[in-house]
Amino acid sequence: MKILRRVSELLEFVAGARNRNASIGFVPTMGALHAGHLSLVKKAVEENEVSIVSLFVNPAQFNDPRDLESYPRNEEEDLKLLAKENVSAVFVPTVEEMYPDNVKGDEKIFDLGEVAEVMEGKYRPGHFQGVARILYRLFNLINPNRAYFGEKDFQQIAVVRRLVESENLRVDIVACPIKRDSNGLALSSRNTLLSPQQRLIAPEIYKTLKYSVEYSKNHSVRSTIDTVVERLDSIPEMKVEYFEIVDARTLQAIEEWDESPWVVGCITVKCGDIRLIDNITYKIPD
Ligand code: AMP
């Protein structure tokens, strides 16, 4: 496994792969890897001749400086895990290497459409422009055939697809299912920041979402939303930031179950100071 820290090294590695006509699978991550990330990595290794994983905590996508500062970092362990997966190369740039002109410099504004306006877009202003900014750079440097993303960040996948479309990028976006702990909690790098007490209550998020799928069978969209929010808000230390039931293609909120053939509920909950996100499918087309 090659460890590449400079853009020049990455370009050289990519040119080598292209000369051999090798297909390239790319997995962008912010490190502090867990089994969720590794499920994407395994798929990239399986489906491509060359696999590249990036480890980069991208300052441009953090709207809260405290969140950026406390974001878990564990490069040494990450490299060990990736070596075991037979990854071809890991790109581990510094902030200066990725953003030589400084992070908030002359930013290109990306057209991310209506999917970026709601939910995370509303609660984390600038977040998706920051995600688009790093992915646009990485996609241009690597020019991958396929890039792998997790459905835990359901909205992010829609935004990335929109970025690919609006910038005419030639990369297949592969969506991978959410990996969960045995107690149902969606795996996340931020889970390591939870206190022992918060760890005990965090699985209630998925339990409540699962319960809401049963509940939704004979209740309205509005009533289903209210039930989820009330249940979670009644737990000490938990506060729902938003819970929206949306058309999975447009991510716009629906009012009636029959408004769309594909319906997903997306939630963000603050567990103490830690922001946890998850989602659940209510309806999927046959
Ligand atoms: P992050 O390091 O949080 O930016 O995540 C990198 C990629 O891993 C993103 O595409 C995430 O959606 C994906 N990912 C994170 N957690 C999970 C999970 N529990 N299951 C599947 N994919 C995940």
Boltz pocket constraint, residues with backbone or C-beta under 6 A from the ligand:
constraints:
  - pocket:
      binder: B
      contacts: [[A, 28], [A, 29], [A, 30], [A, 31], [A, 35], [A, 36], [A, 37], [A, 39], [A, 40], [A, 148], [A, 149], [A, 150], [A, 151], [A, 152], [A, 153], [A, 176], [A, 177], [A, 178], [A, 179], [A, 180], [A, 186], [A, 187], [A, 188], [A, 189]]
      max_distance: 6.0
